[in-house]
Amino acid sequence: MNEVKLLRTIHMVAQAKIMVTAGDLEIDVSGATVEVDARLIQMRHDDTWSIVLERVKDARDAAIEAAIDAARDAGLPERGSAFRSLVENCALNKKPDQVLAAIHYLRDVENIQDSPPRVVNQLFSDGGIDPPGNLSLYLNRLRERGLLEVPFEHGDKNRFAVLTDAGRAHLDKQSTS
């Protein structure tokens, strides 16, 4: 009777596999879930995992840049499709995350420093994404969470909001989730 219970227990051990290739760095871990978890914890401690994530982020950024350049070279209207690609590729399904991505896109891709609500809403429309509606509400909540800030010289005007380091980290986290 004990042998039968032992065999059933062996069959119930969950197996896991993680395989990531980032440039010349390859991670291929498989085995029991506990073993894979232990190996991932070890990789986090020796910075292997953060190096892989940084390379994936760099590849994503390069792909977005290449797509923008290709669209520009082809004369295609890039704005909406590039923003939509950013939202879809990073799986930004929640409206606050999309608003944060819009501010990131306007500041870092288009280099626009003054973005009144009509500019942000137009970006959503250009991308075929429903605009946020009460944009000020979203911007204020993102500021309260420390994901956006308004530089001192612009007073308290949301149209000049920029991402904080925490805001960038939040977007990066969403894209790797």
Beta strands, then each sheet from edge to edge (+ up, - down):
strand 1: 15-22
strand 2: 25-32
strand 3: 148-149
strand 4: 162-163
sheet 1: 1+ 2-
sheet 2: 3+ 4-
end
